[in-house]
Amino acid sequence: MNKLLIELYIPAVNQTYDIYIPTSLKFHEIEAMLISAAVELSNGTFAASSDTVICDRFSGQLLDVNKFALELGLQNGSMLMLI
């Protein structure tokens, strides 16, 4: 399985995490994994809701959850934000 190393910023807890994501899954599956990882890595400080989304950290553009990571143009070092 190929993976990408991305940087995930979570403003609610003011933390940034480096996380590997698989390139073989659609982004809605990756998003669920990242949300679970954020809860675990923040020791429960971050609490996800039904409105939780992942976007590009600098442009704020939401990512299409029906595409694969590579289709979204993600690469090693991509910076995402969980809000």
N, C-alpha and C positions, 0 to 999 in steps of 0.2 A: 504494500500500500504506500503510495506517495503521500508525503505530508508537507505542509508549509508552516513555517514559524511566523506567527503574527503577534502583534502587540495589541493587547486588549486593555483599554482604559475604561475605568468605571468611576464616573464623577461622583456618584452617590457615596462612595467610600474613599474617594481621592486616591485610588490605587491603580497601578499599571501592572499587567502580568504578561509574560511571554508564554504563549501556548501554541502547541502544534495542532494543526487541524488537518483532517484527511481531505484529499482532493477528489476522492471517489464518491462522496456523498453530496446530495443536494443541500443547498444552504439552510433550508428549514431544519434539516437534521443536525447540521453543524451548529446552528443557532441554539437549539435545545441543549446540545452538549456544552456550549460555551456558557449558557445561563446556569446550568448545573455546576460547572467548574467555578464560576464566579461566586456562587453561594458557598461552595466548599472552601475555596481559597480565601474568602473573606471571613471565614469562621462564622457564617450566618449573619454577618453584618449587612450584607446586601440581600435584600428580599425581592425576588422577582414578582412581577404582576402580569396580568394578561396583556398589558400595554408595553411590556418590555421589548425593545427592538435593538438591533445592531446596525450601526451606520458607519460610514467613513468618518474618521476622527476629525479631519480638517474641513471637508466639504459639507459634512452633515447629511450627505445623500444616503437614503435608505438603500439597503442591498436587496435585490430581488431574490426572495427565498426559494424560487423555483429553478434557479440556475446552480450550476456547479461552481466551486470556488474559482477555478481557472477561467470560467466563462465570465465571471465578474471582474476579472483582471487582477485578482489577488495574487500576491507573490510573497516570497520570503521578505519579512520586514514590513508588510502592510500594517497600517495602524488603524484599528477599529475602535469604536466606542459603544459601550453597552448602556443604554438609557431606558 
